[in-house]
Amino acid sequence: MYKTILVHVDASAGLAARVELAARMAIAHDAHLVGVAPTGLSAYMYPLSAMGAGMPPIAFPIEEVRAGAERSLDLFESGARQLGVNSLERRMVDEEVGDGLCLQARYADLVVIGAPAADTVFFARPGVAGHVLLNCARPVLVTPAAGAGGAIGKRVTVAWNGSAEAVRAITSALPLLQGAAHVDLVVAGKNGHADLYAEQPGADIALYLARHGVKVDVSMIDGGDDDGESLLSFAARKGADLIVMGAFGRSRLREFVLGGATRTALLSSPIPLWMAH
């Protein structure tokens, strides 16, 4: 079960949708909801003005930044309470955004973040979403820019390619999958880890899920050079409200040069993503 859910709080336009999704999850699982607002103020910034007597002091609007974080936390708290969350807390942390979220995630069961900007290049700068996915020890629920559009977890598409990342995503999502009305297990074709498949691709993981009370329909897709678009198209055809998938099974360099399902899903998915690295 998910008893502590962490949501990234900032001043972006996607905050309301992110809080709504996190609040729905908290209510559904009777969980404690934690809003975390990293200020971006690293502890290493404070002694900079004292580095040398001849150096001019470095002015940084610390109080203004903290005041902005408090305002975002006010919006988080009021929004979550209006949606019916009873157990919540707010945390402002003086840390870089990605590192601050990863640190706080150690004490949560699930992290809710927003999708990256459409121009994010994961090799050059992975952004908050990429950093958290690569460095966080917890499953990550990514909210699309347009919001979740309602409850999630009723019709779920699960991506399977035999990778360790896919295993982590699926096992972390088990409580959600057990409550789903319909689950489609889709096996990646050309870009899957074929050496890790059973004789019948998807059969072993489908049996594993069945033993946990999750009945799945298994399908195959062949996405050509990038399975991401085919995965999103499949989920759309099935009316899925959530995609469960591993993240960054390829290296960041390979994702940058050749593309990949992770990058495509993060930048283009109209529905939430449940991911793990």
N, C-alpha and C positions, 0 to 999 in steps of 0.2 A: 504494500500500500504506500501511498504518497502522503506522508503526514506533515512534512515541511516543504513548502513550495516557495521558491525565491523568484522575484520578478525584478528585472532591470528597470529602474526609474530614472528618467531624464526629462529634458525639456522638448523632446522631439514630438512631431505631430502624431506619431504612432503610439504614444503613451496610453491613451484611452483604450485603444483596441487591445494592447498588451495587458493592461490591468484587467480588462473584462475577461480575457481568456484565462488569465491566472486565477481570477476570482471564481470563475465557473469551475475550474479544476479543484480549487480549495473547497468549495461548497460540496461538490460531488464526492470528494474523498474525506470530508470532515477534517481538513488539514489546516495547519497554521500557515498564514500567508505573510511573507517577509518582503517588504519593498526596500531595495538597496539602491542608493544613489551615490555612486562614486563621484567625487568632485574632480578627479584628474590631478589633484594636488599631491604629488609624491612627497614623502617625508624628506627626500634628498633636496627638495627645493629650499627648505628653510635656512640652511646655513650658507646659501650661495652668496649672500651679501657680505659675509664675513670671510670670504676666501682670501682676501688680501687687502691690506690697508689702503693701497693705491687704487683699488677697483671701486668704481661707483656702485652705490647700493642698487640692487635690482628690485624695482617696484612691481608687485604682482597683486591684483585685486582679490586677495584671499577671501575677505569678508563678503565681497559681492558674489563670488563663486559659491560660497557656502549658503548665502541667502537664496540664490537661485536653486540650489539643491533642495533647500527646505521648502520652497514653493512647489517644486515638483513632487516632493513627498506629501505635501498637503493635498495635491490633486489625487495622488495615489490613494491616500487614506480615505478621502471623501468618496471617491469613486468606488472603492472596494466596499465600504460600509453601505453605500446606497444599493449595491448589488446583493447585499445580504451576508457578507463575510463578518463573522463574529470574532474570530481569533486572528489578529494581525499585529504587526509591528513595523516600525520604520527605522531604517538605519542609514545614516550618512557616513561614508568612509572616505578618508583622505588617502586616495590611491588612484593610480591609473585605472581607467575604466575596465579594461579587460582583466587585468591582474586583480583588481578589487572584486569583481564578480566571481572569478575563479576561487579566490580565497574564501569568500562567503559561501560559495557552493559546497564546500566541504561539509557543511553542517545542514544541508538540505537534501531532499530526495529528487528534486526536479528544479531546473532552471528555465525560466521563460524570458526570452529575448526577442528583439525585433529583427526582421530580415535586413540584410545589408543593403546599402545603396546600390542602385542599378549599375554604377560605373566601378564597383569594387573589383580590384585585380588582386586575387588572393596570394599570388606569388610576391608581388611588390609590397602590398599592405593588406593583410587579411581582414582588417577591420575588427570591430567588436565581436560580431558573430563568428567570424573565422577564428579569432583568437580563443574565444570561449570554447568552441567546438574542439579545437586542437589541444587545449590545455586543461579543460574542466574534467573532473573525475565523475561527473554526473550526466544523466541524460538531459538533453536540451530540447525544449519546445520552442520552435521558431514561428513567430507570428508574421504573416504577410502584411504588407503595407496597408492593404484594404481592410484588415481585420479578419477575424475568424468567421464571421457571418452566422453565428449561432453555436449551439452545442457541438462538441467534437467527440469522436470515438464511437459513433454509431455504425458508420460504414468506413472501414479502414482498408487502405491498400498497404501491403507490407512488401518491401523490396528485398529480394534475396539473391545474393551472388556468391554465397559460400565464404565470405570474408569474416574475419574476427570482428570488424566494425559492425557488420550486419547482425552477428550473433548478439553483440552487446546492446544494440538498439532493440532487437526483438525481445530479449529477456527482460530488459528494463521496462518495456511496455506491456508486459504480461497482464498486470491487473486491469489495464485499459482494454486489452484485447479480449479478456474474459467477459467483459461487460458489453462487447460490441454485438450489434445485431447481425452484421455480415463482415467477413474478413476475406479479402482477396490476397493471395500470396503470388506475387509476380516474380518470375525468374528471369534475370538478365541473360541475354543470349550471347552475342559476340564478345562483350567486354566482361563477362562474368569470370569467376575463378573456376574454370571448368575442371581443373584437377581436384577441386574440393567438393565437387558435386557427387551425389550417389549415382547409381546406374540410371535412375529416373530422377532428373533434376527437380528438387523441391520436395521429393517424397519424404526424406528423412526429417527435414525441419517441419513439414506438415504433420508427421506422426508425433514429433516432439510437442508441437502445439496442441494436438488432439489430446495428448495425455494430461495437458493442463486445462482441458475443457474448452479449447478454442478450435472450432471447426473452420477449416479454410477451403476455399476453392483455389486450385493451382493453375496458373496460366504462364505461358512463355511469351517473351517479347524479344525482338531483335532490333536494337536501336541503331545499328550501323556503327558509326564512329563515336556516338555519344548516346548512351541509354537514357539520359535525363529527359529529353523531350518525349521519348516514347513512354517513359514512366508517367510523366505528367498527363499525357494524352490518355493513357490507360486509366488513371485515377479519375479523370474527367468523365470518361465513358461510363465508369462504374458508379458515378455519383458519390465518390469518396469525400469525406469531410476531414480526413487526416491521412498523411503518408508517414509510415515508419521505415526508416532506412539508416544504414551506416553512413558515416561522414568521412570524407577524405581517405578512402581506401587506397587511392593513389597518392604519390608525393605531391606537395604543393607545386613543385616545378612542373610535373607532368600535367597537373590540373591547368596550370597557366598555359603551357604550350599546346596541349592536345584537347583541353576541355575535359569535362567529366560530369557525372550525374550529380555530384554534390554541388558544384558551382551552378549548374543549370537549375537545379531545384531551389537553391537558396535565392537566386536572382529572379526566378520566373514563376515559382509556384503560387497559385492563387489561394491555396489552402494551407493550413498549418503543417509543419514538419516536425516529426519526433525523431531526433537524431542522436547518435552516439559515435564517438571516435574510438 
